C-alpha cells in the first residue's frame, strides 16, 4: 500500500511542476508578444463556414 501512495505523490508533484512551467512559459510568451494564437480570427473563420 505504501508504494501506491508514493506513486500518487510523485504524480501530483510532477503535475504541479508541469502546470508551473506552463504558466511561466505562457507569461513569457505573452510578455514578449510571441504567441501564434489568434483566437478571434479563428472563431470568425469557423462561424462563417456553416
Steps between C-alpha positions, in 0.01 A plus 500: 500500500791734566622472139159610369501812721855585391401470134204734550724751677751506215217530248363805684846657529566446129164647401560809716845552347356476149223749584753746643722467192199552271400816686856635483528418130169666415584806710830544318344441158226754564742758640723490192207466260615166361168318488369342183149475638247723334173381652264778381596441136461124539154541655391734222633259235325194641174685563483602131545143373149387595 
